[in-house]
Amino acid sequence: MKAERWLPALHAPQEDLRDQAGQTLAEYSVVLSVISLGIIAALSVLSGSVTGSIQTVASLFG
């Protein structure tokens, strides 16, 4: 058997792993983006309540 026939088969699994690693990185990036947007939205909605609560507590000590 010639090396030209089996040599590409040895490299195929490595290329497949690289493709999967890139796909996993892209999925993590999307998940991180969605979580970040959710946190920013929650903080924006709750910022008034948090500010009011902090001022209430501050007035108790001041």
WOSUL-V233493 format. One record per residue. N is the residue number from 0. RES is the residue in one small letter. SS is DSSP state (H for helix, E for strand, L for the rest). PHI is phi in radians with two decimals (NA if undefined). Layout:
n=<N;N>
res=<RES;RES>
ss=<SS;SS>
phi=<PHI;PHI>
This chain:
n=<0;1;2;3;4;5;6;7;8;9;10;11;12;13;14;15;16;17;18;19;20;21;22;23;24;25;26;27;28;29;30;31;32;33;34;35;36;37;38;39;40;41;42;43;44;45;46;47;48;49;50;51;52;53;54;55;56;57;58;59;60;61>
res=<m;k;a;e;r;w;l;p;a;l;h;a;p;q;e;d;l;r;d;q;a;g;q;t;l;a;e;y;s;v;v;l;s;v;i;s;l;g;i;i;a;a;l;s;v;l;s;g;s;v;t;g;s;i;q;t;v;a;s;l;f;g>
ss=<L;L;H;H;H;H;H;H;H;H;H;H;H;H;H;H;H;H;H;H;H;H;H;H;H;H;H;H;H;H;H;H;H;H;H;H;H;H;H;H;H;H;H;H;H;H;H;H;H;H;H;H;H;H;H;H;H;H;H;H;H;L>
phi=<NA;-1.46;-1.12;-1.11;-1.44;-1.79;-1.11;-1.08;-1.18;-1.27;-1.56;-1.07;-1.10;-1.16;-1.14;-1.12;-1.12;-1.11;-1.12;-1.19;-1.14;-1.13;-1.16;-1.11;-1.08;-1.14;-1.14;-1.08;-1.12;-1.16;-1.09;-1.09;-1.13;-1.14;-1.11;-1.08;-1.09;-1.12;-1.15;-1.09;-1.12;-1.12;-1.15;-1.14;-1.21;-1.59;-1.07;-1.13;-1.14;-1.16;-1.08;-1.08;-1.14;-1.13;-1.17;-1.10;-1.14;-1.12;-1.22;-1.19;-1.56;-1.76>
